Amino acid sequence: MNSNEWPLVFFTILSQISLGIILAAFIVSFVVKSTDTPAISEIKRLVVIAALSLMGIALIISFFHLASPQHSVYALSNTGQSWLSREIALAMMYFFTLLIALSSLTIGVPHSNLFGYFFLTSLLVGVIMIWSMIRVYMIPTVPLWNSPSTAVSFYNTALMLGGALVLIFVVKAGSRTAPLPESGLIQTVLFYLIAASVFIFLLNKLMLQPDIASISGGFAAPAISKWWESAQYVLLIIGFSLLTYWFATSDPVSGGGNTAREFLVYSAAACLLLAEIAGRYVFYASYYRIGV
């Protein structure tokens, strides 16, 4: 993989985590009945700040991929035909919808319907943004990318890492003096959300991802180090094992925890993040064009 593609690795992953945070929080909202407590308000604020910050960092990183960053304004000139232009436009729209949602919390409107509308708008724009990102890479002449596996992988990264980050917020809130209401139930939902994403990851690898050995086009196939692929699986197994141990030995009623138990969640999330980075490296390194 070329060195100038590393910004794309982090741009795509950070964008997907940003959406994943909003998506995980949206799913959790279906099980939370106490919506007007200080702890819930703090979680809302952390969710939006984290999603906004990650998207802002992703946009900044995206400039490092350009040969001439000062010409980036021209990337928006072809939104009618170019998925890349649409991706950039939607990324900026997503960032600003998050900014508006955060503003609604900052000026004290968390208990009105306004924040809910802004939040749902951010979620919708983010889902479309990731779809435009997927379309950029589904190129007919690059068979390893032009597959449903790409779409499943990108959305699943959002689900896995977004869920892990929201779980960190909830665990942190649950360890305070005034614990988060329904903390045990929320943690259970997030754990099974991450477990589902691990299952989807395995199904995607086994059933949808094309095999480079089966593609022939008269061109030299890229040599991808097995170290990266092995690292992805090992880190995923370690991360999910740590998370499973934490969940199996936690108190589902209080949902509380101590510093040592919180460290298990942090370590699990870090392993899952590193696994996704390794997997995204393999994705870009698998670029293999068979036509013109």
PAVEX-510107 format. One record per residue (C-alpha): y, x, z; residue in one letter. Coordinates in steps of 0.2 Angstrom, whole numbers, plus 5000, padded with zeros to 4 digits. Layout:
N
YXZA...
//
This chain:
292
500050005000M501750064996N502950115010S504249995004N503049845007E503049865026W504649765027P503749625018L502349635031V503549605045F504649485036F503149365032T502349385049I503949365059L504449215049S502749135052Q502849165070I504549085071S503848925062L502248935073G503348925089I504148765083I502448695077L501548735094A502948665104A502948505093F501048485096I501248515115V502648385115S501348255112F500548285129V502048315139V502648155148K504048235159S505348285147T506948295159D506448425171T507348595173P505748685168A505448585152I507348605147S507048795150E505548795139I506448705125K507848835126R506648985126L505648905111V507248885100V507949055105I506349145101A506149055084A507949085080L507949265085S506249305076L506949225060M508549325061G507649485063I506549435048A508049405037L508749575042I507149665039I506949585022S508449685016F507549845018F506349795004H507749784991L508149934981A509949884981S510349774996P512149744990Q511349644976H510449524987S511649384984V511049364966Y509249324973A509949144976L510449124958S508849054951N508248924964T507848804950G506448914943Q506049054955S504949034970W505749194977L507449124976S506848964984R506049064998E507649155002I508648995002A507448905013L507349045025A509249035027M509148845029M507848865042Y508848995052F510348875052F509348725057T508748825072L510548875075L511148695075I509648645087A510148785099L511948725098S511448555103S510548615119L511948735123T513348605122I512248495133G511348365122V509548395127P509248215133H509948135118S509048105102N510048235093L509048385098F507448295093G508148265076Y508748445074F507048505080F506048405068L507248455054T506848645058S505048605058L505048525041L506148655033V505048795041G503448715034V504248705016I504948885018M503148955022I502548855007W503848934996S503249105003M501449064998I501949024980R502849184978V501149274980Y500049154971M500149244954I498849204941P498649384936T498349444954V496649354958P496549414976L498149334980W498049174969N496849084980S496948944993P496549095006S498349145005T498948975010A497748965024V498049135030S499949115031F499948955040Y498549005051N499649155056T500949035062A499748935071L498949085080M500449185085L501649045088G500348965099G500149125109A502049155111L502248975118V500849005129L501749155136I503249045140F502248915148V501249035159V502849125164K503548955169A501948905178G502049055189S503849015196R504248925212T504548765203A503048755192P503048675175L502448495176P500748465167E500648655166S498748655166G498648525152L499848615141I498948785143Q497348695138T498148625123V498848795118L497148885121F496248765110Y497548775097L497348965097I495448945097A495548835082A496648965073S495249095076V493948985069F495048945054I495249135052F493349165051L493049015039L494449085028N493649255027K491949195024L492249055012M493949065004L494449245002Q493949314985P492949474985D493749614976I491949684971A491749514961S493349534951I493249634935S494649664922G494449834916G495749894929F495450014944A495249914960A496349964974P495550074988A495749985004I495350085020S493949995030K494850055045W496249925043W494949785040E493849845055S495449855066A495849675062Q494249605068Y494149715083V495849675089L495549485086L493949495096I494749585110I496249475110G495349315110F494049375123S495449415135L496249245132L494549155135T494249255151Y495949205157W495749025152F493949015160A494549085176T496248995178S496648855189D496848705177P497748595190V499148705196S499248805180G500048945191G499649125190G500149305196N500749455187T498949525184A498449355176R500049345166E499649525160F497949455152L498949335142V500249465136Y498849585132S497949445122A499449405112A499849585108A498049605102C498149455091L499849515084L499149685080L497649605071A498849495060E499849655056I498249745051A497749595041G499349585032R499249765028Y497649735019V498349585010F499749695002Y498549834999A497449714989S498649694975Y497649704960Y498349644943R497049604929I498349544916G500049544910V
//
